[in-house]
Structures are given as structure tokens and as C-alpha cells.
Amino acid sequence: MTETALSVQAELDRLRGSIDNIDAAVVHMLAERFKATQQVGLLKAQNQLPPADPAREARQIARLRSLAESAKLDPAFAEKLLNFIVAEVIRHHERIAEGAAEGAADGAGSSSTDGSAADS
């Protein structure tokens, strides 16, 4: 390899290492977000609230689009990403609600649930 090719490869490796670190941070941040939304789902299920909150989702989309614009990120991309995440959150909330309903039907009159589902 020429010196130029080695220099280019070193720069690619450096940039890709940075990208890998950012990807890892994104995954960890998403994991933290989903831990919080699981708690929201449990609270909603315990109080018979619907899994989706369209008004909150609309506010979040507007907020995220504004943040994206400030960060010089395509707002349409940010909205697509949030819509994807919210769809997954709603799916989790529906599953939590189904589990709560089944638990209530299975244990009618008994208090066998201790809320430990929030740990999942």
C-alpha cells in the first residue's frame, strides 16, 4: 500500500471507530428509553389507560422535528425514527395491558401481582 492509501485507511478506521462508539451509545440510550416506557406501560395497564396517546405523540413529533432542525438533521428522518420507536412502545404497552387483563382474569379476587413486571 502507498503512504496515501495507508493514511486514508487510518482515517477511515478512526472515523468508523467513532461511528461504532456512537452506535453503541444510541443502543444504550434506546435501552434506557424502553425501560422508562415499560414503566409507563405498566402504569397505564394498572389504571386501564389506553396504550397509545395520540396527543402526546403529536407533541413529541413536533418537539423532535424542532430538535432535529436545530441539530441540522433531516426532520423527516427524525419523525420516521420516532414513529418507529413509538410503534414499538405501543406494541409493548398492548402486551403489558394484555398481561394485566389476563392476570386480573386469572386471579380475580386474589392479589398475586406485586408489580415486578416493571423490572422486565
C-alpha positions, 0 to 999 in steps of 0.5 A: 500500500502507498503512504496515501492509501495507508493514511486514508485507511487510518482515517477511515478506521478512526472515523468508523471507530467513532461511528461504532462508539456512537452506535453503541451509545444510541443502543444504550440510550434506546435501552434506557428509553424502553425501560422508562416506557415499560414503566409507563406501560405498566402504569397505564395497564394498572389504571386501564389507560389506553396504550397509545396517546395520540396527543402526546405523540403529536407533541413529541413529533413536533418537539423532535422535528424542532430538535432535529432542525436545530441539530441540522438533521433531516426532520423527516428522518427524525419523525420516521425514527420516532414513529418507529420507536413509538410503534414499538412502545405501543406494541409493548404497552398492548402486551403489558395491558394484555398481561394485566387483563389476563392476570386480573382474569386469572386471579380475580379476587386474589392479589398475586401481582406485586408489580415486578413486571416493571423490572422486565 
